[in-house]
């Protein structure tokens, strides 16, 4: 696998950099959605810690209560 990556880099460096950038963007988007769902599920506890009030904010994904 490493040999393939090195061969690709030597053949066309701009394609390699573009593919690496695209991979990083995809990873960032996936992590963003995971964090957003985590925040939605645990928002009640986070509001209790920060504001000392569980009902200070409502859930941003309230129409999608089937996730919980």
N, CA, C and O atoms as a Tripos MOL2 file, in Angstrom:
@<TRIPOS>MOLECULE
protein
  272   271    68     0     0
PROTEIN
NO_CHARGES

@<TRIPOS>ATOM
      1 N           0.8250   -1.1880    0.0000 N.3       1 UNK1
      2 CA          0.0000    0.0000    0.0000 C.3       1 UNK1
      3 C           0.8720    1.2560    0.0000 C.2       1 UNK1
      4 O           0.5990    2.2040   -0.7370 O.2       1 UNK1
      5 N           1.9120    1.2630    0.8190 N.am      2 UNK2
      6 CA          2.8110    2.4130    0.8740 C.3       2 UNK2
      7 C           3.4970    2.6180   -0.4760 C.2       2 UNK2
      8 O           3.6830    3.7530   -0.9160 O.2       2 UNK2
      9 N           3.8690    1.5230   -1.1280 N.am      3 UNK3
     10 CA          4.5150    1.6240   -2.4340 C.3       3 UNK3
     11 C           3.5860    2.2740   -3.4500 C.2       3 UNK3
     12 O           4.0250    3.0760   -4.2730 O.2       3 UNK3
     13 N           2.3050    1.9290   -3.3940 N.am      4 UNK4
     14 CA          1.3200    2.5290   -4.3000 C.3       4 UNK4
     15 C           1.2050    4.0330   -4.0600 C.2       4 UNK4
     16 O           1.1180    4.8080   -5.0130 O.2       4 UNK4
     17 N           1.2050    4.4470   -2.8050 N.am      5 UNK5
     18 CA          1.0960    5.8710   -2.4690 C.3       5 UNK5
     19 C           2.3290    6.6250   -2.9610 C.2       5 UNK5
     20 O           2.2080    7.7160   -3.5180 O.2       5 UNK5
     21 N           3.5080    6.0520   -2.7590 N.am      6 UNK6
     22 CA          4.7470    6.6950   -3.2210 C.3       6 UNK6
     23 C           4.7730    6.7680   -4.7450 C.2       6 UNK6
     24 O           5.1870    7.7790   -5.3110 O.2       6 UNK6
     25 N           4.3340    5.7020   -5.4120 N.am      7 UNK7
     26 CA          4.2900    5.6760   -6.8760 C.3       7 UNK7
     27 C           3.3180    6.7290   -7.4040 C.2       7 UNK7
     28 O           3.6130    7.4120   -8.3850 O.2       7 UNK7
     29 N           2.1670    6.8620   -6.7570 N.am      8 UNK8
     30 CA          1.1860    7.8660   -7.1590 C.3       8 UNK8
     31 C           1.7410    9.2750   -6.9560 C.2       8 UNK8
     32 O           1.5360   10.1540   -7.7940 O.2       8 UNK8
     33 N           2.4380    9.4860   -5.8530 N.am      9 UNK9
     34 CA          3.0170   10.8040   -5.5780 C.3       9 UNK9
     35 C           4.0820   11.1690   -6.6160 C.2       9 UNK9
     36 O           4.1600   12.3170   -7.0530 O.2       9 UNK9
     37 N           4.8940   10.1940   -7.0050 N.am     10 UNK10
     38 CA          5.9390   10.4650   -8.0000 C.3      10 UNK10
     39 C           5.3450   10.6820   -9.3860 C.2      10 UNK10
     40 O           5.8740   11.4740  -10.1660 O.2      10 UNK10
     41 N           4.2480    9.9860   -9.7030 N.am     11 UNK11
     42 CA          3.6470   10.1010  -11.0260 C.3      11 UNK11
     43 C           2.9440   11.4450  -11.2070 C.2      11 UNK11
     44 O           3.1330   12.1060  -12.2280 O.2      11 UNK11
     45 N           2.1380   11.8550  -10.2330 N.am     12 UNK12
     46 CA          1.3790   13.1040  -10.3550 C.3      12 UNK12
     47 C           1.1700   13.7040   -8.9650 C.2      12 UNK12
     48 O           0.1870   13.3820   -8.2960 O.2      12 UNK12
     49 N           2.0750   14.5660   -8.5260 N.am     13 UNK13
     50 CA          1.9720   15.1200   -7.1690 C.3      13 UNK13
     51 C           0.6990   15.9260   -6.9290 C.2      13 UNK13
     52 O           0.1570   15.9000   -5.8240 O.2      13 UNK13
     53 N           0.2090   16.6450   -7.9480 N.am     14 UNK14
     54 CA         -0.9950   17.4560   -7.7390 C.3      14 UNK14
     55 C          -2.2210   16.5680   -7.5060 C.2      14 UNK14
     56 O          -3.0900   16.9180   -6.7080 O.2      14 UNK14
     57 N          -2.2980   15.4410   -8.1820 N.am     15 UNK15
     58 CA         -3.3990   14.5070   -7.9530 C.3      15 UNK15
     59 C          -3.3220   13.9270   -6.5450 C.2      15 UNK15
     60 O          -4.3430   13.7720   -5.8760 O.2      15 UNK15
     61 N          -2.1230   13.6100   -6.1030 N.am     16 UNK16
     62 CA         -1.9330   13.0740   -4.7530 C.3      16 UNK16
     63 C          -2.3670   14.0850   -3.6980 C.2      16 UNK16
     64 O          -3.0650   13.7310   -2.7480 O.2      16 UNK16
     65 N          -1.9590   15.3370   -3.8610 N.am     17 UNK17
     66 CA         -2.3300   16.3820   -2.9020 C.3      17 UNK17
     67 C          -3.8380   16.6000   -2.9250 C.2      17 UNK17
     68 O          -4.4490   16.7790   -1.8710 O.2      17 UNK17
     69 N          -4.4430   16.5880   -4.1030 N.am     18 UNK18
     70 CA         -5.8930   16.7450   -4.2150 C.3      18 UNK18
     71 C          -6.6490   15.6120   -3.5440 C.2      18 UNK18
     72 O          -7.6330   15.8490   -2.8440 O.2      18 UNK18
     73 N          -6.1960   14.3850   -3.7520 N.am     19 UNK19
     74 CA         -6.8580   13.2350   -3.1210 C.3      19 UNK19
     75 C          -6.6900   13.2750   -1.6090 C.2      19 UNK19
     76 O          -7.6180   12.9350   -0.8760 O.2      19 UNK19
     77 N          -5.5250   13.6820   -1.1380 N.am     20 UNK20
     78 CA         -5.2870   13.7930    0.3000 C.3      20 UNK20
     79 C          -6.1730   14.8810    0.9090 C.2      20 UNK20
     80 O          -6.7290   14.6940    1.9910 O.2      20 UNK20
     81 N          -6.3050   16.0100    0.2220 N.am     21 UNK21
     82 CA         -7.1870   17.0810    0.6910 C.3      21 UNK21
     83 C          -8.6340   16.6430    0.7290 C.2      21 UNK21
     84 O          -9.3550   16.9580    1.6760 O.2      21 UNK21
     85 N          -9.0720   15.9150   -0.2970 N.am     22 UNK22
     86 CA        -10.4440   15.4020   -0.3270 C.3      22 UNK22
     87 C         -10.6850   14.4250    0.8150 C.2      22 UNK22
     88 O         -11.7540   14.4350    1.4260 O.2      22 UNK22
     89 N          -9.7080   13.5900    1.1050 N.am     23 UNK23
     90 CA         -9.8210   12.6580    2.2290 C.3      23 UNK23
     91 C          -9.9760   13.4150    3.5470 C.2      23 UNK23
     92 O         -10.7990   13.0430    4.3840 O.2      23 UNK23
     93 N          -9.1940   14.4660    3.7330 N.am     24 UNK24
     94 CA         -9.2950   15.2560    4.9600 C.3      24 UNK24
     95 C         -10.6490   15.9570    5.0740 C.2      24 UNK24
     96 O         -11.2080   16.0490    6.1670 O.2      24 UNK24
     97 N         -11.1760   16.4460    3.9600 N.am     25 UNK25
     98 CA        -12.4930   17.0920    3.9780 C.3      25 UNK25
     99 C         -13.5750   16.0860    4.3450 C.2      25 UNK25
    100 O         -14.4610   16.4000    5.1390 O.2      25 UNK25
    101 N         -13.5190   14.8890    3.7870 N.am     26 UNK26
    102 CA        -14.5120   13.8550    4.0990 C.3      26 UNK26
    103 C         -14.4350   13.4700    5.5730 C.2      26 UNK26
    104 O         -15.4670   13.3280    6.2290 O.2      26 UNK26
    105 N         -13.2330   13.3010    6.0960 N.am     27 UNK27
    106 CA        -13.0700   12.9680    7.5190 C.3      27 UNK27
    107 C         -13.6300   14.0860    8.3910 C.2      27 UNK27
    108 O         -14.2770   13.8140    9.4020 O.2      27 UNK27
    109 N         -13.3870   15.3430    8.0110 N.am     28 UNK28
    110 CA        -13.9000   16.4800    8.7750 C.3      28 UNK28
    111 C         -15.4210   16.4980    8.7900 C.2      28 UNK28
    112 O         -16.0210   16.7380    9.8370 O.2      28 UNK28
    113 N         -16.0520   16.2510    7.6560 N.am     29 UNK29
    114 CA        -17.5180   16.2510    7.5840 C.3      29 UNK29
    115 C         -18.0960   15.1280    8.4360 C.2      29 UNK29
    116 O         -19.0740   15.3400    9.1530 O.2      29 UNK29
    117 N         -17.5110   13.9460    8.3710 N.am     30 UNK30
    118 CA        -17.9960   12.8190    9.1760 C.3      30 UNK30
    119 C         -17.8640   13.1290   10.6640 C.2      30 UNK30
    120 O         -18.7960   12.8820   11.4300 O.2      30 UNK30
    121 N         -16.7250   13.6630   11.0790 N.am     31 UNK31
    122 CA        -16.5390   14.0060   12.4910 C.3      31 UNK31
    123 C         -17.4860   15.1150   12.9300 C.2      31 UNK31
    124 O         -17.9480   15.1110   14.0710 O.2      31 UNK31
    125 N         -17.7840   16.0670   12.0440 N.am     32 UNK32
    126 CA        -18.7310   17.1280   12.3640 C.3      32 UNK32
    127 C         -20.1090   16.5470   12.6590 C.2      32 UNK32
    128 O         -20.7420   16.9310   13.6430 O.2      32 UNK32
    129 N         -20.5840   15.6230   11.8160 N.am     33 UNK33
    130 CA        -21.8990   15.0220   12.0460 C.3      33 UNK33
    131 C         -21.9190   14.1720   13.3100 C.2      33 UNK33
    132 O         -22.9110   14.1800   14.0390 O.2      33 UNK33
    133 N         -20.8540   13.4480   13.5790 N.am     34 UNK34
    134 CA        -20.7860   12.6570   14.8130 C.3      34 UNK34
    135 C         -20.8570   13.5760   16.0270 C.2      34 UNK34
    136 O         -21.5790   13.2870   16.9810 O.2      34 UNK34
    137 N         -20.1120   14.6850   15.9990 N.am     35 UNK35
    138 CA        -20.1220   15.6330   17.1110 C.3      35 UNK35
    139 C         -21.4900   16.2910   17.2520 C.2      35 UNK35
    140 O         -21.9510   16.5070   18.3730 O.2      35 UNK35
    141 N         -22.1530   16.6150   16.1370 N.am     36 UNK36
    142 CA        -23.4700   17.2470   16.1750 C.3      36 UNK36
    143 C         -24.5010   16.3120   16.8130 C.2      36 UNK36
    144 O         -25.3060   16.7480   17.6360 O.2      36 UNK36
    145 N         -24.4790   15.0540   16.4450 N.am     37 UNK37
    146 CA        -25.4160   14.0880   17.0310 C.3      37 UNK37
    147 C         -25.0980   13.8750   18.5070 C.2      37 UNK37
    148 O         -26.0140   13.7640   19.3220 O.2      37 UNK37
    149 N         -23.8180   13.8160   18.8650 N.am     38 UNK38
    150 CA        -23.4330   13.6670   20.2680 C.3      38 UNK38
    151 C         -23.9300   14.8520   21.0890 C.2      38 UNK38
    152 O         -24.4670   14.6720   22.1820 O.2      38 UNK38
    153 N         -23.7510   16.0630   20.5650 N.am     39 UNK39
    154 CA        -24.2220   17.2580   21.2710 C.3      39 UNK39
    155 C         -25.7370   17.2330   21.4170 C.2      39 UNK39
    156 O         -26.2640   17.6420   22.4520 O.2      39 UNK39
    157 N         -26.4420   16.7610   20.3960 N.am     40 UNK40
    158 CA        -27.8920   16.7020   20.4650 C.3      40 UNK40
    159 C         -28.3420   15.7410   21.5550 C.2      40 UNK40
    160 O         -29.2700   16.0420   22.3060 O.2      40 UNK40
    161 N         -27.7000   14.6070   21.6440 N.am     41 UNK41
    162 CA        -28.1010   13.5950   22.6190 C.3      41 UNK41
    163 C         -27.7850   14.0480   24.0410 C.2      41 UNK41
    164 O         -28.5590   13.7740   24.9580 O.2      41 UNK41
    165 N         -26.6720   14.7300   24.2390 N.am     42 UNK42
    166 CA        -26.2230   15.0910   25.5820 C.3      42 UNK42
    167 C         -26.4220   16.5640   25.9250 C.2      42 UNK42
    168 O         -25.8120   17.0590   26.8730 O.2      42 UNK42
    169 N         -27.2680   17.2800   25.1690 N.am     43 UNK43
    170 CA        -27.4430   18.7120   25.4000 C.3      43 UNK43
    171 C         -28.0800   19.0120   26.7480 C.2      43 UNK43
    172 O         -27.7790   20.0350   27.3640 O.2      43 UNK43
    173 N         -28.9470   18.1400   27.2060 N.am     44 UNK44
    174 CA        -29.6030   18.3600   28.4980 C.3      44 UNK44
    175 C         -28.5670   18.3670   29.6290 C.2      44 UNK44
    176 O         -28.5980   19.2440   30.4910 O.2      44 UNK44
    177 N         -27.6750   17.4160   29.6270 N.am     45 UNK45
    178 CA        -26.6370   17.3590   30.6540 C.3      45 UNK45
    179 C         -25.6410   18.4990   30.5360 C.2      45 UNK45
    180 O         -25.1720   19.0280   31.5440 O.2      45 UNK45
    181 N         -25.3140   18.8820   29.2960 N.am     46 UNK46
    182 CA        -24.3830   19.9880   29.0920 C.3      46 UNK46
    183 C         -25.0000   21.2900   29.5880 C.2      46 UNK46
    184 O         -24.3140   22.0990   30.2130 O.2      46 UNK46
    185 N         -26.2910   21.5020   29.3160 N.am     47 UNK47
    186 CA        -26.9740   22.7070   29.7990 C.3      47 UNK47
    187 C         -27.0320   22.7270   31.3240 C.2      47 UNK47
    188 O         -26.9410   23.7890   31.9390 O.2      47 UNK47
    189 N         -27.1840   21.5530   31.9290 N.am     48 UNK48
    190 CA        -27.2150   21.4950   33.3920 C.3      48 UNK48
    191 C         -25.8570   21.8880   33.9740 C.2      48 UNK48
    192 O         -25.7970   22.5680   34.9980 O.2      48 UNK48
    193 N         -24.7680   21.4660   33.3290 N.am     49 UNK49
    194 CA        -23.4290   21.7970   33.8220 C.3      49 UNK49
    195 C         -23.1270   23.2850   33.6200 C.2      49 UNK49
    196 O         -22.6480   23.9510   34.5380 O.2      49 UNK49
    197 N         -23.4050   23.8030   32.4270 N.am     50 UNK50
    198 CA        -23.0200   25.1780   32.1010 C.3      50 UNK50
    199 C         -23.9630   26.2000   32.7300 C.2      50 UNK50
    200 O         -23.5070   27.1600   33.3520 O.2      50 UNK50
    201 N         -25.2810   26.0040   32.5740 N.am     51 UNK51
    202 CA        -26.2570   27.0090   32.9960 C.3      51 UNK51
    203 C         -26.9670   26.6540   34.2930 C.2      51 UNK51
    204 O         -27.7530   27.4530   34.8030 O.2      51 UNK51
    205 N         -26.7050   25.4740   34.8340 N.am     52 UNK52
    206 CA        -27.3820   24.9770   36.0290 C.3      52 UNK52
    207 C         -28.8930   24.9170   35.8210 C.2      52 UNK52
    208 O         -29.6690   25.0680   36.7650 O.2      52 UNK52
    209 N         -29.2980   24.6940   34.5710 N.am     53 UNK53
    210 CA        -30.7140   24.5960   34.2320 C.3      53 UNK53
    211 C         -30.8380   23.6630   33.0360 C.2      53 UNK53
    212 O         -30.3150   23.9600   31.9610 O.2      53 UNK53
    213 N         -31.5210   22.5430   33.2110 N.am     54 UNK54
    214 CA        -31.6370   21.5560   32.1360 C.3      54 UNK54
    215 C         -32.4940   22.0550   30.9810 C.2      54 UNK54
    216 O         -32.2970   21.6190   29.8470 O.2      54 UNK54
    217 N         -33.4300   22.9490   31.2320 N.am     55 UNK55
    218 CA        -34.3650   23.3710   30.1910 C.3      55 UNK55
    219 C         -33.9810   24.7100   29.5700 C.2      55 UNK55
    220 O         -34.8090   25.3540   28.9260 O.2      55 UNK55
    221 N         -32.7350   25.1330   29.7590 N.am     56 UNK56
    222 CA        -32.2930   26.4230   29.2260 C.3      56 UNK56
    223 C         -32.3430   26.4300   27.6980 C.2      56 UNK56
    224 O         -32.8080   27.4040   27.1060 O.2      56 UNK56
    225 N         -31.8820   25.3850   27.0650 N.am     57 UNK57
    226 CA        -31.9220   25.2670   25.6100 C.3      57 UNK57
    227 C         -32.6740   24.0080   25.2230 C.2      57 UNK57
    228 O         -32.6280   22.9980   25.9250 O.2      57 UNK57
    229 N         -33.3700   24.0830   24.0860 N.am     58 UNK58
    230 CA        -34.0200   22.8740   23.5820 C.3      58 UNK58
    231 C         -33.1060   22.2110   22.5580 C.2      58 UNK58
    232 O         -32.1490   22.8090   22.0680 O.2      58 UNK58
    233 N         -33.4190   21.0050   22.2630 N.am     59 UNK59
    234 CA        -32.5760   20.2130   21.3610 C.3      59 UNK59
    235 C         -32.6440   20.7440   19.9340 C.2      59 UNK59
    236 O         -33.7300   21.0620   19.4510 O.2      59 UNK59
    237 N         -31.5020   20.8460   19.2470 N.am     60 UNK60
    238 CA        -31.5260   21.3220   17.8630 C.3      60 UNK60
    239 C         -32.1320   20.3120   16.8930 C.2      60 UNK60
    240 O         -32.6050   20.6960   15.8230 O.2      60 UNK60
    241 N         -32.1260   19.0350   17.2460 N.am     61 UNK61
    242 CA        -32.6990   18.0060   16.3720 C.3      61 UNK61
    243 C         -34.0050   17.4670   16.9460 C.2      61 UNK61
    244 O         -34.2880   16.2750   16.8280 O.2      61 UNK61
    245 N         -34.8020   18.3340   17.5640 N.am     62 UNK62
    246 CA        -36.0040   17.8680   18.2380 C.3      62 UNK62
    247 C         -36.9700   17.0950   17.3210 C.2      62 UNK62
    248 O         -37.5990   16.1510   17.7990 O.2      62 UNK62
    249 N         -37.1200   17.4410   16.0330 N.am     63 UNK63
    250 CA        -38.0110   16.6310   15.1850 C.3      63 UNK63
    251 C         -37.5320   15.1930   15.0000 C.2      63 UNK63
    252 O         -38.3160   14.3180   14.6340 O.2      63 UNK63
    253 N         -36.2460   14.9490   15.2530 N.am     64 UNK64
    254 CA        -35.6830   13.6160   15.0520 C.3      64 UNK64
    255 C         -35.4840   12.9030   16.3860 C.2      64 UNK64
    256 O         -34.3760   12.4520   16.6790 O.2      64 UNK64
    257 N         -36.5010   12.7960   17.1740 N.am     65 UNK65
    258 CA        -36.3890   12.1770   18.4910 C.3      65 UNK65
    259 C         -36.1980   10.6640   18.4210 C.2      65 UNK65
    260 O         -35.9080   10.0400   19.4420 O.2      65 UNK65
    261 N         -36.3520   10.0630   17.2490 N.am     66 UNK66
    262 CA        -36.1690    8.6200   17.1420 C.3      66 UNK66
    263 C         -34.7030    8.2320   17.3250 C.2      66 UNK66
    264 O         -34.4150    7.0580   17.5590 O.2      66 UNK66
    265 N         -33.7640    9.1810   17.2280 N.am     67 UNK67
    266 CA        -32.3390    8.8790   17.4200 C.3      67 UNK67
    267 C         -32.0750    8.4990   18.8640 C.2      67 UNK67
    268 O         -31.2330    7.6440   19.1380 O.2      67 UNK67
    269 N         -32.7760    9.1150   19.7770 N.am     68 UNK68
    270 CA        -32.5080    8.9240   21.2040 C.3      68 UNK68
    271 C         -33.1520    7.6550   21.7000 C.2      68 UNK68
    272 O         -33.0370    7.3240   22.8800 O.2      68 UNK68
@<TRIPOS>BOND
     1     1     2 1
     2     2     3 1
     3     3     4 2
     4     3     5 am
     5     5     6 1
     6     6     7 1
     7     7     8 2
     8     7     9 am
     9     9    10 1
    10    10    11 1
    11    11    12 2
    12    11    13 am
    13    13    14 1
    14    14    15 1
    15    15    16 2
    16    15    17 am
    17    17    18 1
    18    18    19 1
    19    19    20 2
    20    19    21 am
    21    21    22 1
    22    22    23 1
    23    23    24 2
    24    23    25 am
    25    25    26 1
    26    26    27 1
    27    27    28 2
    28    27    29 am
    29    29    30 1
    30    30    31 1
    31    31    32 2
    32    31    33 am
    33    33    34 1
    34    34    35 1
    35    35    36 2
    36    35    37 am
    37    37    38 1
    38    38    39 1
    39    39    40 2
    40    39    41 am
    41    41    42 1
    42    42    43 1
    43    43    44 2
    44    43    45 am
    45    45    46 1
    46    46    47 1
    47    47    48 2
    48    47    49 am
    49    49    50 1
    50    50    51 1
    51    51    52 2
    52    51    53 am
    53    53    54 1
    54    54    55 1
    55    55    56 2
    56    55    57 am
    57    57    58 1
    58    58    59 1
    59    59    60 2
    60    59    61 am
    61    61    62 1
    62    62    63 1
    63    63    64 2
    64    63    65 am
    65    65    66 1
    66    66    67 1
    67    67    68 2
    68    67    69 am
    69    69    70 1
    70    70    71 1
    71    71    72 2
    72    71    73 am
    73    73    74 1
    74    74    75 1
    75    75    76 2
    76    75    77 am
    77    77    78 1
    78    78    79 1
    79    79    80 2
    80    79    81 am
    81    81    82 1
    82    82    83 1
    83    83    84 2
    84    83    85 am
    85    85    86 1
    86    86    87 1
    87    87    88 2
    88    87    89 am
    89    89    90 1
    90    90    91 1
    91    91    92 2
    92    91    93 am
    93    93    94 1
    94    94    95 1
    95    95    96 2
    96    95    97 am
    97    97    98 1
    98    98    99 1
    99    99   100 2
   100    99   101 am
   101   101   102 1
   102   102   103 1
   103   103   104 2
   104   103   105 am
   105   105   106 1
   106   106   107 1
   107   107   108 2
   108   107   109 am
   109   109   110 1
   110   110   111 1
   111   111   112 2
   112   111   113 am
   113   113   114 1
   114   114   115 1
   115   115   116 2
   116   115   117 am
   117   117   118 1
   118   118   119 1
   119   119   120 2
   120   119   121 am
   121   121   122 1
   122   122   123 1
   123   123   124 2
   124   123   125 am
   125   125   126 1
   126   126   127 1
   127   127   128 2
   128   127   129 am
   129   129   130 1
   130   130   131 1
   131   131   132 2
   132   131   133 am
   133   133   134 1
   134   134   135 1
   135   135   136 2
   136   135   137 am
   137   137   138 1
   138   138   139 1
   139   139   140 2
   140   139   141 am
   141   141   142 1
   142   142   143 1
   143   143   144 2
   144   143   145 am
   145   145   146 1
   146   146   147 1
   147   147   148 2
   148   147   149 am
   149   149   150 1
   150   150   151 1
   151   151   152 2
   152   151   153 am
   153   153   154 1
   154   154   155 1
   155   155   156 2
   156   155   157 am
   157   157   158 1
   158   158   159 1
   159   159   160 2
   160   159   161 am
   161   161   162 1
   162   162   163 1
   163   163   164 2
   164   163   165 am
   165   165   166 1
   166   166   167 1
   167   167   168 2
   168   167   169 am
   169   169   170 1
   170   170   171 1
   171   171   172 2
   172   171   173 am
   173   173   174 1
   174   174   175 1
   175   175   176 2
   176   175   177 am
   177   177   178 1
   178   178   179 1
   179   179   180 2
   180   179   181 am
   181   181   182 1
   182   182   183 1
   183   183   184 2
   184   183   185 am
   185   185   186 1
   186   186   187 1
   187   187   188 2
   188   187   189 am
   189   189   190 1
   190   190   191 1
   191   191   192 2
   192   191   193 am
   193   193   194 1
   194   194   195 1
   195   195   196 2
   196   195   197 am
   197   197   198 1
   198   198   199 1
   199   199   200 2
   200   199   201 am
   201   201   202 1
   202   202   203 1
   203   203   204 2
   204   203   205 am
   205   205   206 1
   206   206   207 1
   207   207   208 2
   208   207   209 am
   209   209   210 1
   210   210   211 1
   211   211   212 2
   212   211   213 am
   213   213   214 1
   214   214   215 1
   215   215   216 2
   216   215   217 am
   217   217   218 1
   218   218   219 1
   219   219   220 2
   220   219   221 am
   221   221   222 1
   222   222   223 1
   223   223   224 2
   224   223   225 am
   225   225   226 1
   226   226   227 1
   227   227   228 2
   228   227   229 am
   229   229   230 1
   230   230   231 1
   231   231   232 2
   232   231   233 am
   233   233   234 1
   234   234   235 1
   235   235   236 2
   236   235   237 am
   237   237   238 1
   238   238   239 1
   239   239   240 2
   240   239   241 am
   241   241   242 1
   242   242   243 1
   243   243   244 2
   244   243   245 am
   245   245   246 1
   246   246   247 1
   247   247   248 2
   248   247   249 am
   249   249   250 1
   250   250   251 1
   251   251   252 2
   252   251   253 am
   253   253   254 1
   254   254   255 1
   255   255   256 2
   256   255   257 am
   257   257   258 1
   258   258   259 1
   259   259   260 2
   260   259   261 am
   261   261   262 1
   262   262   263 1
   263   263   264 2
   264   263   265 am
   265   265   266 1
   266   266   267 1
   267   267   268 2
   268   267   269 am
   269   269   270 1
   270   270   271 1
   271   271   272 2
@<TRIPOS>SUBSTRUCTURE
     1 UNK1         2 RESIDUE 1 A UNK
     2 UNK2         6 RESIDUE 1 A UNK
     3 UNK3        10 RESIDUE 1 A UNK
     4 UNK4        14 RESIDUE 1 A UNK
     5 UNK5        18 RESIDUE 1 A UNK
     6 UNK6        22 RESIDUE 1 A UNK
     7 UNK7        26 RESIDUE 1 A UNK
     8 UNK8        30 RESIDUE 1 A UNK
     9 UNK9        34 RESIDUE 1 A UNK
    10 UNK10       38 RESIDUE 1 A UNK
    11 UNK11       42 RESIDUE 1 A UNK
    12 UNK12       46 RESIDUE 1 A UNK
    13 UNK13       50 RESIDUE 1 A UNK
    14 UNK14       54 RESIDUE 1 A UNK
    15 UNK15       58 RESIDUE 1 A UNK
    16 UNK16       62 RESIDUE 1 A UNK
    17 UNK17       66 RESIDUE 1 A UNK
    18 UNK18       70 RESIDUE 1 A UNK
    19 UNK19       74 RESIDUE 1 A UNK
    20 UNK20       78 RESIDUE 1 A UNK
    21 UNK21       82 RESIDUE 1 A UNK
    22 UNK22       86 RESIDUE 1 A UNK
    23 UNK23       90 RESIDUE 1 A UNK
    24 UNK24       94 RESIDUE 1 A UNK
    25 UNK25       98 RESIDUE 1 A UNK
    26 UNK26      102 RESIDUE 1 A UNK
    27 UNK27      106 RESIDUE 1 A UNK
    28 UNK28      110 RESIDUE 1 A UNK
    29 UNK29      114 RESIDUE 1 A UNK
    30 UNK30      118 RESIDUE 1 A UNK
    31 UNK31      122 RESIDUE 1 A UNK
    32 UNK32      126 RESIDUE 1 A UNK
    33 UNK33      130 RESIDUE 1 A UNK
    34 UNK34      134 RESIDUE 1 A UNK
    35 UNK35      138 RESIDUE 1 A UNK
    36 UNK36      142 RESIDUE 1 A UNK
    37 UNK37      146 RESIDUE 1 A UNK
    38 UNK38      150 RESIDUE 1 A UNK
    39 UNK39      154 RESIDUE 1 A UNK
    40 UNK40      158 RESIDUE 1 A UNK
    41 UNK41      162 RESIDUE 1 A UNK
    42 UNK42      166 RESIDUE 1 A UNK
    43 UNK43      170 RESIDUE 1 A UNK
    44 UNK44      174 RESIDUE 1 A UNK
    45 UNK45      178 RESIDUE 1 A UNK
    46 UNK46      182 RESIDUE 1 A UNK
    47 UNK47      186 RESIDUE 1 A UNK
    48 UNK48      190 RESIDUE 1 A UNK
    49 UNK49      194 RESIDUE 1 A UNK
    50 UNK50      198 RESIDUE 1 A UNK
    51 UNK51      202 RESIDUE 1 A UNK
    52 UNK52      206 RESIDUE 1 A UNK
    53 UNK53      210 RESIDUE 1 A UNK
    54 UNK54      214 RESIDUE 1 A UNK
    55 UNK55      218 RESIDUE 1 A UNK
    56 UNK56      222 RESIDUE 1 A UNK
    57 UNK57      226 RESIDUE 1 A UNK
    58 UNK58      230 RESIDUE 1 A UNK
    59 UNK59      234 RESIDUE 1 A UNK
    60 UNK60      238 RESIDUE 1 A UNK
    61 UNK61      242 RESIDUE 1 A UNK
    62 UNK62      246 RESIDUE 1 A UNK
    63 UNK63      250 RESIDUE 1 A UNK
    64 UNK64      254 RESIDUE 1 A UNK
    65 UNK65      258 RESIDUE 1 A UNK
    66 UNK66      262 RESIDUE 1 A UNK
    67 UNK67      266 RESIDUE 1 A UNK
    68 UNK68      270 RESIDUE 1 A UNK
